[in-house]
Amino acid sequence: MKFMLYLSDLMIPFLLFGIIGFGLLSGRDVYQDFLDGAREGLKTIASICPTLIGLMTAVGVLRASGLLKYMGDLLGKILSPLGIPGDIVPLALVRLFSSSAAASLLLDIFKEHGTESTIGFMAAIILSATESVFYCMSVYFGMTKVKKTRFTLPGALLATVVGIMAAIWIVN
C-alpha cells in the first residue's frame, strides 16, 4: 500500500516532466504552447461563466424559496406508492441542472436520514447513475455553437429516468 501511495504522489510530476520532455524532443516551444493553451482556457471560462452563473442562481433561488421542498413533498405523496420517497424528488430534479447543488442536497439527506438509510443509499445511487443534463448541454453545446441537438435531450432524459428507476429498484 505504501508503494501505491508513493507512486501516486509521483504520477503528476512524472506526467508534467514527460509532457515537457516530449515537447522539447519534438522541437516545440513548450512555454509558448502553454501560454496559448492558458489563453484559450481563459476565453473558454469567460464564455461559459454567464451560463454557470445563471444555472447556479436559478438553483439557489429554487432552494432558498422552498419550492424544491414543496415540490418534493407534493410529488412524494403521489410517488410514494411506487417506492419513491419525497426527499428524493428534489435531488433528482436538481441533478438535471447542477451536480454541486445535488451534492449539497445529498449531504442534507445524509444529515437527516443517515448515510446507511434506504433514502441515503437511493440518493447516493441516483447521484452516481445520472448526469447534469441541462448543464452539460448548455455548456458544451453552447461552446461548440451546436443549434440542433436532435435526440440529445430526449436520450439524456431517458437515461436519467432509467438511472433513477434503477436506483429505486436496487435499493427497494
N, C-alpha and C positions, 0 to 999 in steps of 0.2 A: 504493500500500500504506500509506503514511503517513497518508493521508486516512482509510482504513478503521480504522486503529488509533486515530486521533484521534476519529473518530465513535464507535467502540465505547467509548472512555473516557467519552464524554458521554452515552451512552444511559441509564444508570441515574439520573444526576442529572436529566435531562430527564423521564424517566418519573416520578420522585418529584415533581418540581415540577408536572408535568401532572396527576397524581392530586390533589395538594393544591389546585391551581388549580381543577380541576373541582369538587372538594368545596366550596370557598369560593364559587364562582359559583352552585352549586346551593343554597346556603344551609344546608349541613350543618355540624355541629360536627365538624370533621375530627379534632381531637385526641381527642374522646370516642369517635369511631368507631375510631380507632387503639387506644385503651385497651381497648375492648370486644373488638376482634379479638385483641389480645395476651392478654387474659384467656381467651378461648375457645381460643387456641392452647396456652396452658399447661394448660388442662383436657384437651385432646387429648393432649398429651405425657404427662401424668400417667396417662391411661387406657391409652396404648399401651406405656408403659415396662415393665410386667411381661411382656408378650408379647415385647418386644425382648430383655429380659434372659434370658428362658427360651430363646429361639432361639439367642442368642449363646453362652450357656453350653453348650447341647447340642452345637453345632458345635465349640466349643472342646474339650469333653471327647472327642468323637469323634476330633478331630485329634490331641490330645495322647496319647490312649490307643494310637494306632497302628492303630485299627480301620479307618479310611479307607484307609490304606496297604495293610493286609491285604486288604480287600475289593477294592481296585484290582488288586492282584497276582493274587488268585484269579479275579476276573471278567475280568481282562486275558488270562489263559491261555485262558479259554473264548471270549472275543470276538475274540482276535487273528486267527483265520482270516477274520473279517468285516472286517478292516482297522481295528479299534478298539483302539488301544494301551491298556495297563493304566493309564497315567498320566492318561488322560482320564476314567476311570470316577469317581474321587473328585471331580473337578471337576464332572462332570455331576450327581452326587448332591448335593454341597454347594450347587450353584447353585439347586437347588429350595428351599433354606431361607434362604440368605444371599448377597447379592451381594458384600458386603465380604469374607467368608471365601472366596468363589470367586475374587475378585480376588487375594487373597493366594495361593491355590493356583496361579493363573495366573502370578504372579510367580515362584513356586517352579519351575514348569515352564519359564519363560523362563531362569531361572538354570541349571537342569540341562541343558536341551536347546538353548537359544538361541531368539531371537525369530524367526529365519527357518527354523527346522526344521519338519519336517512336523507334529510334535506341537505346536509353538508356534503355527503357523498354525491348526491344528484347534482348539486350546484357545481362541484368540482369537475365532474364528468362533462357537464354542459359547457363549462368554460374551456375545457380542453378539446371538445369534439366539435366546436363551432368556430366561426370566424366573424370578425367585424366587417360585415359585407359592405355596408354603405361607406364606411371609412375607406376601405381598400378601393372600392370603385371610384369614389370621388377623388382620392389622392392619385392613384395610378392612372386611371383613365383621364383625369384632368391634366396630369403631367404629359401624357403622350397625345393629348388632344383627340382622344377617341370619342366620336359622337354617337356612333351606332353600336350600342352594347349588345344588341341582338338577344341571345339567350343567357347572357351572363347573370343578370339579376334573377330570373326565374330559377336557373340552375343553382345559384348560390343560396337562394332562399329555401329551395327544396333540400339541399344538403344540410342546411341549418336545422330545418324541421326534422330531418332524419336523425341528425346528431342529438337533438333534444329528446326525441322519442326513444332513441337507443339508450340514452342516459336514464330515462324514466323506467324503461323495461329492465335494464340491467340492475338498477337499484331495487325496484319492486320485486 
